[in-house]
Amino acid sequence: MFRPRSWYVPPWALKARTRRRCWRRARRRCRASSGARCRSCAKATAFLLSELSTQSGVAKSIISQIERNETNPTLTTIWRLAHALDVSIESVLQGAEEGPFIERSSRGDTPILVSDDGLCRLAVIGWLKTVDWLQWYDFQAEPGGLLESDAHQRGSIECLSVLEGDLEIEVGGATQTARAGETLRYRCDLPHRIRNASQKSAHATMVCILRAAVMD
């Protein structure tokens, strides 16, 4: 789907066709903190496994897998557990016992994806702990740049907020253009294209809301 430019392949650059592999590695890295936090919350509130299962509606086997860092819970599961434990979703994801949460990512830590034509760049700026249901990117396109994407999982929605220039979206045979200050929301469970058909560079923020976010 994407191919990095031959003359621009920094160590942290990624082919977009390996994006799913990148997210999978990120999810594995995040399991430990969410599992440990879940155990900590349950212990602090004196919850037994059976009680937590009853209060949350989450099977005991699933809770045990989460605590042992053997699975990635969906947003719905995390919400149910947090509600039962009377804590916020943020506190479960954060993994810290107390204090403010501030996390900084440097430029060198930010993976970059480049389109086949070398004219579009996607910087992966989303939080690794939300990749199962929410991904977001900083998108830049030179004049004539075209970003072609395969279909994501069924039910996924993408939001493109244009900061500078004009961008054209094509999905399912429909085409729409957004200018600076405008946002397009569209199904991304179909093959879709983002094109800069203007004579100026374009800059946008792209957010992908995966099906996991709306599953009950």
N, C-alpha and C positions, 0 to 999 in steps of 0.2 A: 504494500500500500504506500509506504514511504521509503525513500532511499536517501541516506545522508549524502551531502555533497562530498565528492571525492577529496576536495582540498580543505574541507572543514570537518574533521572528525575528532573532537576533543575526547578525552578518556571517558567523560560522562555523557557523551552523546549517544542516542539510541535510535535504532531503526524503529519506525512506528509499528511495523508489523510485529515487533517484539514487545509492544506496550503491555499486552496482557501478561507476558512473562515477568515484566518489571513489576506490575501491580501484585502478582502472586508472591514475588519475593518480599515486597513491602508488607503484604498482609502477614506473612510468616513472622516478620520482625516485630509486628505489633501484637501478636497473640499474647506474649508473656505479660505485658503490662495490663491488658484488659482482664486476663485471667487472674492475675495477682490482686488486682483491684477488686474484682468480684469476691474473691475469698476474704479480703480485708473487710469489705462492707458487711458481708454476711456474719463474720466473726464479731464485728463491732456491735451489730444489732442482735446478736445472740440467736440468729436464725439457724434452724436445722435444715438439712437439705430437703426433707419432705415438706417442711413448712414453707420454705421458699418456693418450692415447686407448686404448692397449693395456692399460695398468694399471687404468684406471677402467671400461672398457667403454662409455665415452661416445664417440659418433662425433666425428671431427675437425671436421666441419662445425659441430656443436653447440658444441664448445669454442670455435671461432673466433667464432661468433656471440655467445657469452657474453663473450669478451674484448673484442669490439667493442661491447658493450652493445646488441645487436640483439635479444636475447630474454631472457625471464625463466625461469631454470632451475627445475625442480621440486625439491622437497625430496630426492627420490631421487637426482637428478642431482648436487645439491650434496653429498650424502653420499658418493657414489661418487668425486667429484673430491677431496673432503677426505681420504677414506681413501687414495686413491692418492698424494696429496701429503704424507700423514702429518701433517695438521694437523686441528684441530677445526672442526666446522661453524660454531661461534661466531666463530672467527677469520676464516673466509671471509665471513660475513655482516657482521662488524663493520667491515671495511674499514680498520682502523687497523693500523699497523705494530707498535706495542708499547704497553705501558702499560695501566692498568685501563680498563674500559669502563663509564661511567656516563652515562646519557642521561636528561634531565629534560624533561617536557612540561608546559607551563603550562596553566592553565584555558582561556586564550584560544586555545591550539593544539588543543584537544580538540573535534572535531565532535560536535554533539548532534543526535539524531534524535528526533522527537516523533510519537506515534501519531495516528491519525485523530481519536480522541476527545479528544486533548489531555491524557490522564491517564497516559501512559507516556512515559518518557524513556530513551533509549539514548545513553550517552556512549561514543564510540569510543576505547577506551584501548589497543587492540592495537598491537603494533609494526608499523610500515609494511612492514618487510622480510619479514614472514612472512605477508602477506595472501593469498598464493596457496594456502596450506595451513592457516593458523591465524588466526582472528580472535577477539578477545574484547572484551567490552563491560561497562560498569557499567549495570545496569538498575534503574529505580525505577518503581513503579506506585502510583498513588493508588487508594483503594477504588473498585471497579467498573471499573478500567482494563482495556482489552483491546488487546493487541498482535497483529495478524494479519500473518503472513509468508507469502510465496510459497515454493514449493519451491526449495531450493538444488540445486546439481549432484548428480547421482546418487551415492550412497554417503556423503554427508555426515552427520555426527553432531553434535548440539548438546548441550552440558552446561549445566544451569542449577543453580547452587548458591545456595540461599536464605540470606541473611544475617539478614533481619528479616521478620516477617510470614509469610503463606501465599501460595503461587502455584499455579495450576492450569494444567496442560498438556493440550492436546487435539491429537492427531495421528492421522490414519488411523482415525478413529472411536473411538479409545481416549482415556480421560481419567484423569489421575493428579494428585494434589495433593502438594506438598512443603512442609514447614514449616521454620522456621529451623534451620540445621544439617544439612539434608538436601539431596541432589543428585539431579536427574533427568537421565538421558541418553536421548536419543530421536532417531529419524530425522528429519532436517530436509530430506530430499529429497522430502518431501511437504508440502503446505500445512499449517501448524501455527499454533496460537494459544496465547498466554500471557495468563491472566486473573487479576486480583486480585479474588476473589469475597468477600473478607473486608471487615470494617469498618475495618481499619487499613492504613496505608501498608506497602508491601512493598519490599524491597531485595534485589538478587541480583547475582551475577556470571554472565555468559553467555559461554561459549566455543564457537565453531563450528569443528569440525575438518573441513576440506574433503576431497574425494576425493583430491586430490593427495597428501595425507599418507599414504595407504595404497596408492598405486599403485606397482607394481614397475617 
